[in-house]
């Protein structure tokens, strides 16, 4: 496994301990095709890919990742790839996919919350492609995926059939397991979200903050802002972000905004627009780390986080950064419950400036406005394991 994320410069490295669920990558060999939401500007998905790469078995000789930006995928993830494994990437075009089905020994789909109301046309085609894979006799594995009740009904029949015919099926949360049970799919097993296997370097994160003009010796509040599918909630959500930002700014905290997703076309996935608007209203700095490890390290260097991205919440969990999460979908509260943060969520229905501020204040109750998490704690030369 590459030690890319175990940075030698870190004075404290936080590491997520594996659960009893085990490694999320299936037992496969030879040339493997991996399909997910990669290369589309979502650093949460890139974190999933980092985690999956860390668990690729030595029996794999070549891993071809289906990516919306193949060049970036190879560039950014080659350091994460185990020695002896050749990493390649292809675009999700019908011709490229069908061509590779002639040469691959197995197909892995995952991970991430692929099937929900947030899914796009690309994900909607996956069940049909999976059925073709099975019909050709190629081993098919669904790995660490999310499948939720909000999945469009037109997708469910073929998806249910494709999942039932797979060689293995793992999901990343109890909500997905419950959904599949109701659908009559009984071959699923629960595993960790692959992003929770990553490690964070607060020291490197403080370097990122300092390079952006943020003083890492003073407390920093990060806001991972976004739009949601429920357009009626977006104004209320923006006002809640603004209220929290202004309250913490008045207490002497610095503000940074972290756009986890910068999709090239989908408005609801263009977090940078919300972050830039907040910075214009409230002050602060918009940070745009280009890789998932850099973003994770940045979260680790912050003293508190408002998370409206699932993987912002997971990064805070891995990094042990106090946080409050907006539960904008079933998957958010499901994973909060499983990770021991059941009280850290504010439902999208209830979110406003008061509820979000109260949630963040609870998370930061053990800190002081002038000291953040206590910056002298980073002088220890030791490694801290996340619970």
N, C-alpha and C positions, 0 to 999 in steps of 0.2 A: 504493500500500500504506500502511496506517496505520502510524504510528511509535509506537504504544502501547507496544511492548516495547523501544524504543530510548530509554529514559527519560533526559531531560536531566539528572537529578540524579545519574546514575551517574558515578563517577570511573573505574571500570573496567567495561566491558561485554564479556562473553564472547559470541561469536557462532559458531554452527556453520556451517562452510563447506559449500556445496553439493557433493555428489559428482557424478561424471560421469553419474549416473542421471537428473539433470534434475528439473525441477519435477514434483510429484506430481499436479497437477490436469490432467484431460484437456482436449482442445480441444473446447469446447462453446460454444453461443451461445444468446441469448434467455433464456427462463425455465427454470431448472434445478432439479430436485428432488434434494436431497442426503440420503441415508439412512445413518445410523450409530448408534452407541450414545450419542447426545447427550442431555443433560438428565437423566441417571440417577444423578448424584452421583459419577461417576468423573472426576476431574480429568485423568487421562491421556487420556481420550477428548476432554475439552474442549481439551486441548493439541493433539490431532490436528486438531480443528476450527479452532483458531487458525492452525495451519500451512497447512491447506487454504485458508482464507480469504486468506492472504497470497499464494496462487498463483492465485486466480481470475482468468481472463483478462478483458480489457476487453470482450470480445464478450458477456459475460453481463450481462443487464439486471436480472434478478431471481433471487435464490437463496432457495429455500424449503427450510428444514432440518426434517427429521422429528425431533421432540424429545419426550422424556417430560415436559419442562417448557418449553413454548414461550415463555412470558413471560421466563423466566430466560435462555433462549438468545438472544433478541433483545436483552435488556438487557445481557448480559455480552459479546456478540460484535459488536454494532453498531460499537464502536470499532475492531474488527479488520477490518471490511469495507471493501474498496477503494471509493474515491469513484466514484459513478456506478452502483453496484450496490445494489439494494434488498434488504435482508435480511428475510425472513419466517420463521415457524416454525409447524408444525402438529403435532398429536398423532398418534401412530401407530395411528389407528383405521382400520378398513377403509373406512368412508365417506369420511374425509378423504383417504386415499390414492387411492381410486378417483376421487374428484372431481378431484383434481389431475392425474390422468393425462389428463384431457380438455384441459388447458391447457398442460402443460409441453412443452418442446422437447427435453429430454434428462433422463435419470435417471443419477445418479452414486451408487454404493454404496461407502462407505468413509469413512475408512480404519480401521485397527486390526485386532487379532486376533479377528475376528468368529467364525471357525469353528474350534472346538476343544472339548475336554471341558468348558470353562467356559462355553460358549454356552448361552443360555436359549431359551425358547419363541419369543420375538420374532425372534431370529436364525434359528431353525429354519424360519420361514415365508418368509424372504427369497428362497430359490431359487424358490419357486412364484410369488411376486410378480414376480421378475425375468423368469421365463418369460412371464408375462402382458405385461410391458412389451415384450419382444421380439416377441410375437405381435401387438401393436398397432402395430408398426413404429416405436416410439419408440427413439431411440438409447440404448443402455445401456452404462455404463462402470463397471467395478470398479476402485477406485483405492486403492493403497497398503494393501491388505488383508493379513491373515494367515490362512493356511489350513493346518491341521496334521493330522498322522496321527491325533490323538485325536478328530477330528470324529466324532460318533456315526454309525454305519453307515447308519442310516435316512435320514440327511440327504444322504449322499454322491451317490446316483444323480441326484437332481434338481439338486443343486448343480453337479455335473460338467457336466450338460447346459446349465444356465444360464450357466456360465462360458464354455463353448465357443461359445455363441451370442452373446456380448457383442461390442460394437463395439471395446472395448479392455479390457485386463486387466493391472493392475500389482500386484505384491506387494512387501512391505516387507522380506523377508528370504529368504535362500537356502533355509531349511527349507521355506518355503511353495512356493518354486519346485520343489524336489525332490518335495514331495507332489503337486503338480499334474502333474509329469512322469510320476510313477508312475500317476496316474489317467488318463493319456492326454490331458491338456489341454496343448496346446503353444503357445498364443498369449499366454503371460504374459511380462511384462518386469519387471525388478527396479528399484525406486525407493527413495528414502529414506523412513523413517517421517516423516510431516509434522511431528511434534513436534521433530525435530532442526533444523528451520529457524527455530526461535524464538531469541530473544536474551535474555540474563539480565543483570540489574543487581544486583551484590552490594551496592551502596550502598543501594538500596531494600530489599533483603533484610535488611540490618542494621537499618534502621528498623523493619521488621516484628518482628525479634527484640527490639529494645529496647522496643517498645510492649508486648510480652508479658512484660517483666521479665527478659529474658535479656541478659546483658552481652556485647555483640558484640566487646569487646576481649579476651575470654577464649575459649579454644577451645571449640567446640560440636560435639557429636556428634548427628546426626539419625538417627532410626530410623523408616523407613517400614515399619511392621509390618502384618501381615494374617493372616487365616486362609487355608488352602488347601483344595482339594476333598478331598484325602487326609486325612480326619479323624484318622487314626492318627498323622499327623505333627505335628499342631498343638501337642500338649503339648511335644514335643521342640523344636519351633520356638520356642515361648514361652520355654522354659528357655534356649535359645541367645541369644535377645534379652536376657534377664535377665542372663546371664553377661557378655555384652559390655558392657551398660550399667553394671553394677557395677564391672567392671574399669576402664573409662574414667572413671567417676566417681571411683574411688580415685586416678586419675592427675591429677585436678584439672579434668577436662572437665565442661562443662555438658551436660545431656541435654535434647533436644527430640524429640517424637514427631509424625510427619507422617502423618495418615490420608489417603492419596491417594483412597480411595473411600469414600463414605458413602451407599451404596445404601439406599433407604427400606425395602426388604423382604427382600432376599437376605442371609442371615446371613454367608455367605462373602465378601460384598462390603462388610461393615460394619467397616471398619478401625478406626473410632474406638473400638469396644469393646476391641480388643486394646491400642490405645494408652493408653486410660484405665487399663486393668488394669496395664500396665507402669509407668505413672507412679505408681500407688498402691504398687507393690512397690519401685520403684527410685528414686523421686523424679524430678523434671524437669517439663517443661512440654509439654502437648499443644497444638499449634498447628493452627488450622483455617482457613487462607487460603481465601477463597471463590472465587478464580479461578485458572486455570492459570498466568497470568503471575506472580501474587503467590507462588504455591507455587514456581515455578521460581526466582524471585529469592531466596526463603528458602533453597532448596538451595544457591544460589550463595554465600550468606553463611555457610553452615556449613563446618566444617573437615573433616568426614568424614561419610559416610552409609552406613547399612546399608539395602539396598534389597531389598524383597520385593514390589515392584510394578515391572512392566516400565518404566513411564514414570518412576519414581523413578530407575532406573538411567540412562535416557536423559537425564533432567534433569541428573544428575551428570556425564554425558559432556559435555553442552552447556556446563555451568558450570565444567568442569574441577575438580570437587570429588572428592577421593579417595573411593573407595567399594568395598564388597564387595557382591555380589549373590547372593541365594539363587536358584538355578536351579530353580524349581518347575515349569517347563514347558519344552518344546522351544524355544519362541520366545526364551526368555531367553538360553540359551547360543548360539543362532543369531545373535542380534544382538550379543552380547558378542564373538563371533568376528569379525563384520563390522566392528565399531567399533574393533577393536584392543585389546580388553580380555579376551582369552581366559582369562587367568589370574585374573580378578577374580570368577569365579563359584564358588560352593560348591553342589554338587548337593543337592537336597532329601533324597535318600537318605542322604547323608553328614553333613548339617548337625547340629551340636551346639555346645555352648559353646566347645569347644576349636577346632574347625575354623573356626567363624565368627570367633572372636577372632583366630586366626592369619591369616585372609584380610584382616581389617581392619588388623591390624598391618602386613602387607605393603604395603597401600595407603597407610598413613600413615608409612611408614618414613623418609621424607625430612623429617618434621616432628618437633618435640619436644613433650612433654606440656605444657610451659608456654607454648608459643608457637603451637600449632596450625599453620596454613599460613603463619604469619608475617604478622601483621596490619598491619605497616607497608607491605606490598606494595600495599595498596589506596590509598596516598597518590599513586600514579602517576596522572597524567591522560592515559590512553591507552586504546586499545581493543585487546583481545587476541583473536585469532581462534583458535577451537578447531581442532585438527588435523583 
